[in-house]
């Protein structure tokens, strides 16, 4: 078990069958301008060559490799936090990449503003074919400060961009190991309810989007995020009473996202149910109305196609 902090930063990496990517992730840590760094890589039951690839960096990095049975990224990150000897913990998924100044800039922010619960940065999204988004602002609206009310509307914090004081992560209860998706969203909400959050507007992480990831199914991810928000309001009764408008809007926004995801998968009954529930809480939301109109058009088109098919059979 770790004693007093003896490093400035610990980078925690959960890894599962990441043989193809872990070298680039570790290489990006080796290239950091901040040198007072340890890395705790928790292999979450990989069956490929992840560990063998990681072991190539034992002479380059202060690297500790921990093996465990597959229990999910939340448990893997918690294991890493528990072993951390750094004053600050930074997270990096095994398929993402840091820019060289990431750790230096984030540590400097936390040291300059010791009241912050965490600091995160903008990011660049890429895939094998190249860059998808050069900034997160292309699809969300990240911000810093007292962010709780805005975070309840949309999780704009990506785990691979986060650095936090290690003791504050532990004080907040770390990641909920019962969740496989949105466990990070739940933790950021808990931390945003207690502390302000720092935001670095420059992209300091390259976030890899690839098929087969846990969050790739938008309907599953949307339902998980909605469940987190519903649980938050159930647990914070007084805050709900004093922020009823935020409560209704946050539930409506997440229900609308679920409706849109269901519609994209052809689940029209589910889509209609969630979109109507969203409108009941936020009647003026244009995005929800647009999604409902789209649902109606899809239903109308299918109905016409069915009538045409019936006519051909009669003829």
C-alpha positions as CSV (number, residue, x, y, z in Angstrom):
1,X,0.0,0.0,0.0
2,X,1.2,3.5,-0.7
3,X,2.5,5.8,2.1
4,X,3.1,9.5,1.9
5,X,3.0,10.9,-1.7
6,X,6.5,10.6,-3.2
7,X,5.6,11.5,-6.8
8,X,4.0,14.6,-8.3
9,X,1.6,12.6,-10.6
10,X,0.4,9.0,-10.9
11,X,-1.1,8.1,-14.3
12,X,-3.7,5.4,-13.9
13,X,-4.4,3.2,-17.0
14,X,-7.0,0.4,-17.0
15,X,-6.2,-2.0,-19.8
16,X,-8.2,-4.8,-21.4
17,X,-7.0,-6.5,-24.6
18,X,-5.1,-3.3,-25.6
19,X,-2.1,-4.9,-27.2
20,X,-2.5,-2.7,-30.4
21,X,-2.7,0.6,-28.5
22,X,-0.9,0.4,-25.1
23,X,2.5,1.2,-26.7
24,X,1.3,4.5,-28.0
25,X,-0.4,5.4,-24.7
26,X,2.8,4.6,-22.7
27,X,5.0,6.3,-25.3
28,X,3.0,9.5,-24.9
29,X,3.6,9.4,-21.1
30,X,7.3,8.9,-21.7
31,X,7.3,12.0,-23.9
32,X,5.8,14.2,-21.2
33,X,7.6,17.4,-20.2
34,X,6.8,16.6,-16.6
35,X,9.2,13.9,-15.4
36,X,8.1,13.3,-11.8
37,X,5.6,10.7,-12.9
38,X,4.7,7.1,-12.0
39,X,2.4,4.9,-14.1
40,X,0.1,2.3,-12.6
41,X,-1.3,0.0,-15.3
42,X,-4.0,-2.3,-14.2
43,X,-4.5,-5.2,-16.6
44,X,-8.2,-6.2,-16.4
45,X,-7.9,-9.8,-17.4
46,X,-6.5,-9.3,-20.9
47,X,-6.1,-12.4,-23.1
48,X,-3.8,-10.8,-25.6
49,X,-0.3,-9.4,-25.5
50,X,-1.1,-6.2,-23.5
51,X,1.2,-7.0,-20.7
52,X,4.1,-8.0,-23.0
53,X,3.8,-4.7,-24.9
54,X,3.6,-2.7,-21.6
55,X,6.7,-4.5,-20.2
56,X,8.8,-2.9,-23.0
57,X,8.5,0.4,-21.0
58,X,9.7,-0.8,-17.6
59,X,13.2,0.8,-18.3
60,X,11.7,4.0,-19.7
61,X,9.0,4.7,-17.1
62,X,8.4,4.3,-13.4
63,X,5.9,1.6,-14.3
64,X,3.9,-0.7,-12.1
65,X,1.8,-3.4,-13.8
66,X,-1.0,-5.0,-11.8
67,X,-2.9,-8.0,-13.0
68,X,-6.5,-8.8,-12.0
69,X,-9.5,-10.8,-13.2
70,X,-11.8,-8.9,-15.6
71,X,-14.0,-6.8,-13.4
72,X,-14.4,-3.6,-15.5
73,X,-12.8,-0.2,-15.9
74,X,-14.2,1.2,-12.6
75,X,-12.6,-1.5,-10.5
76,X,-9.3,-1.3,-12.5
77,X,-9.1,2.5,-12.0
78,X,-9.9,2.1,-8.3
79,X,-7.1,-0.4,-7.9
80,X,-4.8,2.1,-9.5
81,X,-5.9,4.9,-7.3
82,X,-5.4,2.7,-4.3
83,X,-1.8,2.0,-5.3
84,X,-1.0,5.6,-6.3
85,X,2.0,7.3,-4.7
86,X,1.4,10.6,-6.6
87,X,-0.1,13.7,-5.1
88,X,-2.3,13.9,-8.2
89,X,-3.9,11.1,-10.2
90,X,-4.3,11.5,-14.0
91,X,-6.3,9.1,-16.0
92,X,-5.6,7.7,-19.4
93,X,-7.5,4.9,-21.2
94,X,-5.2,2.4,-22.9
95,X,-6.2,3.5,-26.4
96,X,-5.8,7.2,-25.9
97,X,-2.7,9.5,-26.2
98,X,-1.5,12.5,-24.2
99,X,0.1,15.5,-25.7
100,X,3.5,16.2,-24.2
101,X,2.4,19.2,-22.0
102,X,-0.7,17.6,-20.6
103,X,0.6,16.5,-17.1
104,X,2.7,19.7,-16.6
105,X,-0.2,22.0,-17.4
106,X,-2.7,20.2,-15.3
107,X,-0.5,19.8,-12.3
108,X,0.3,23.5,-12.4
109,X,-3.4,24.4,-12.4
110,X,-4.1,22.2,-9.4
111,X,-1.1,23.6,-7.5
112,X,-2.2,27.2,-8.3
113,X,-5.8,26.5,-7.3
114,X,-5.8,24.0,-4.4
115,X,-9.5,24.3,-3.8
116,X,-10.3,22.6,-7.1
117,X,-11.7,19.1,-7.1
118,X,-10.3,18.2,-10.5
119,X,-9.0,19.7,-13.7
120,X,-9.8,18.4,-17.2
121,X,-8.9,19.6,-20.7
122,X,-10.3,19.8,-24.2
123,X,-9.6,16.9,-26.5
124,X,-9.2,15.9,-30.1
125,X,-11.2,12.9,-31.3
126,X,-9.6,10.6,-33.9
127,X,-10.1,7.1,-35.5
128,X,-7.9,4.9,-37.7
129,X,-9.0,7.0,-40.7
130,X,-7.9,10.3,-39.1
131,X,-9.2,13.2,-37.0
132,X,-12.9,13.3,-36.4
133,X,-13.1,16.4,-34.2
134,X,-10.3,18.9,-33.4
135,X,-12.1,20.0,-30.3
136,X,-14.8,18.8,-28.0
137,X,-16.7,22.0,-28.7
138,X,-17.7,20.5,-32.0
139,X,-20.2,18.3,-30.1
140,X,-20.6,19.7,-26.5
141,X,-19.9,22.7,-24.4
142,X,-17.2,22.1,-21.8
143,X,-16.6,24.7,-19.0
144,X,-15.0,25.2,-15.6
145,X,-16.0,26.6,-12.3
146,X,-19.1,25.6,-10.4
147,X,-20.3,23.3,-13.1
148,X,-22.7,21.0,-11.4
149,X,-26.0,22.3,-13.0
150,X,-24.5,22.2,-16.5
151,X,-22.8,18.8,-15.9
152,X,-26.2,17.3,-15.0
153,X,-27.4,18.3,-18.5
154,X,-24.5,16.7,-20.4
155,X,-21.4,14.8,-19.3
156,X,-18.8,16.9,-21.1
157,X,-15.8,15.5,-19.0
158,X,-13.9,12.7,-20.7
159,X,-12.0,10.5,-18.2
160,X,-8.7,10.5,-20.2
161,X,-8.5,14.3,-19.8
162,X,-8.9,14.3,-16.0
163,X,-6.3,15.0,-13.3
164,X,-7.4,15.3,-9.6
165,X,-5.8,15.3,-6.2
166,X,-5.5,11.7,-5.2
167,X,-7.0,12.3,-1.7
168,X,-10.0,14.0,-3.2
169,X,-10.7,11.1,-5.4
170,X,-10.6,8.8,-2.4
171,X,-12.7,11.2,-0.4
172,X,-15.4,11.2,-3.1
173,X,-15.6,7.4,-3.1
174,X,-13.7,6.7,-6.4
175,X,-15.6,5.0,-9.2
176,X,-18.8,3.0,-8.7
177,X,-17.7,-0.6,-9.4
178,X,-21.3,-1.7,-10.0
179,X,-21.4,0.3,-13.2
180,X,-19.7,-0.7,-16.4
181,X,-20.8,2.5,-18.2
182,X,-21.2,6.1,-16.9
183,X,-19.3,5.2,-13.7
184,X,-17.1,8.2,-14.5
185,X,-20.1,10.5,-15.0
186,X,-21.3,9.5,-11.5
187,X,-18.0,10.4,-9.9
188,X,-17.7,13.7,-11.7
189,X,-21.1,14.7,-10.4
190,X,-20.1,13.7,-6.9
191,X,-17.0,15.8,-7.1
192,X,-18.7,18.8,-8.8
193,X,-21.2,18.8,-6.0
194,X,-18.3,19.3,-3.5
195,X,-15.7,21.4,-5.4
196,X,-15.2,23.6,-8.3
197,X,-13.6,22.2,-11.5
198,X,-10.8,23.5,-13.6
199,X,-10.9,23.5,-17.4
200,X,-8.0,23.9,-19.8
201,X,-9.4,25.0,-23.2
202,X,-6.5,23.6,-25.2
203,X,-6.8,19.9,-26.4
204,X,-4.2,18.0,-24.4
205,X,-5.5,14.5,-25.2
206,X,-6.2,12.6,-28.4
207,X,-9.2,10.4,-27.7
208,X,-9.5,7.4,-29.9
209,X,-13.0,6.4,-31.1
210,X,-13.2,2.8,-32.1
211,X,-15.9,0.2,-32.7
212,X,-16.6,-2.3,-29.9
213,X,-16.0,0.1,-27.0
214,X,-18.2,-0.1,-24.0
215,X,-19.9,3.3,-24.8
216,X,-20.3,2.5,-28.5
217,X,-24.0,1.6,-28.2
218,X,-25.6,5.0,-27.9
219,X,-28.9,3.6,-26.5
220,X,-27.1,1.6,-23.8
221,X,-24.9,4.6,-23.0
222,X,-27.8,7.0,-22.9
223,X,-29.8,4.8,-20.6
224,X,-26.8,4.5,-18.2
225,X,-26.3,8.3,-18.1
226,X,-30.1,8.8,-17.4
227,X,-29.9,6.3,-14.6
228,X,-27.0,8.2,-13.1
229,X,-28.9,11.5,-13.2
230,X,-32.0,9.9,-11.8
231,X,-30.0,8.5,-8.9
232,X,-28.3,11.9,-8.3
233,X,-31.7,13.6,-7.8
234,X,-33.0,10.8,-5.6
235,X,-29.9,11.1,-3.4
236,X,-29.9,15.0,-3.2
237,X,-33.5,15.7,-2.1
238,X,-32.8,19.2,-0.8
239,X,-30.8,20.2,-3.9
240,X,-33.7,19.0,-6.0
241,X,-36.2,21.1,-4.1
242,X,-34.1,24.2,-4.5
243,X,-33.2,23.5,-8.2
244,X,-36.4,22.0,-9.5
245,X,-36.0,23.6,-12.9
246,X,-32.5,22.1,-13.3
247,X,-33.9,18.7,-12.2
248,X,-36.6,18.7,-14.8
249,X,-34.3,20.0,-17.6
250,X,-31.6,17.5,-16.8
251,X,-34.0,14.5,-16.8
252,X,-35.6,15.8,-20.0
253,X,-32.3,16.2,-21.9
254,X,-31.2,12.7,-21.0
255,X,-34.6,11.2,-21.9
256,X,-34.5,13.0,-25.2
257,X,-31.0,11.5,-25.9
258,X,-32.3,8.0,-25.1
259,X,-35.3,8.6,-27.5
260,X,-33.0,9.7,-30.3
261,X,-30.7,6.7,-29.8
262,X,-33.7,4.3,-29.8
263,X,-35.0,5.9,-33.0
264,X,-31.6,5.4,-34.7
265,X,-31.9,1.7,-33.8
266,X,-35.4,1.4,-35.2
267,X,-37.0,1.0,-31.7
268,X,-39.9,3.4,-32.4
269,X,-42.0,2.5,-29.3
270,X,-39.1,3.1,-27.0
271,X,-38.2,6.3,-28.8
272,X,-41.8,7.6,-28.5
273,X,-42.0,6.8,-24.8
274,X,-38.8,8.6,-23.9
275,X,-39.4,11.6,-26.2
276,X,-42.9,12.2,-24.7
277,X,-41.5,11.9,-21.2
278,X,-38.9,14.4,-22.1
279,X,-41.5,16.9,-23.5
280,X,-43.5,16.5,-20.3
281,X,-40.6,17.9,-18.3
282,X,-39.3,20.4,-20.9
283,X,-42.0,21.3,-23.4
284,X,-40.0,24.0,-25.1
285,X,-37.0,21.9,-26.1
286,X,-36.6,22.2,-29.9
287,X,-34.3,19.2,-30.2
288,X,-36.9,16.9,-28.6
289,X,-39.6,18.3,-30.9
290,X,-37.3,17.7,-34.0
291,X,-36.7,14.1,-32.9
292,X,-40.4,13.6,-32.4
293,X,-41.1,15.0,-35.9
294,X,-38.5,12.7,-37.3
295,X,-40.1,9.7,-35.5
296,X,-43.5,10.7,-37.1
297,X,-41.9,10.9,-40.5
298,X,-40.3,7.5,-40.2
299,X,-43.6,6.0,-39.0
300,X,-45.5,7.7,-41.9
301,X,-43.0,6.4,-44.4
302,X,-43.2,2.9,-43.1
303,X,-47.0,3.1,-43.1
304,X,-47.0,4.2,-46.8
305,X,-44.6,1.4,-47.7
306,X,-46.9,-1.1,-46.0
307,X,-49.9,0.2,-48.0
308,X,-48.0,0.0,-51.2
309,X,-47.0,-3.6,-50.5
310,X,-50.6,-4.5,-49.7
311,X,-51.8,-2.9,-52.9
312,X,-49.3,-5.0,-54.9
313,X,-50.5,-8.2,-53.2
314,X,-54.2,-7.4,-54.0
315,X,-53.3,-6.6,-57.6
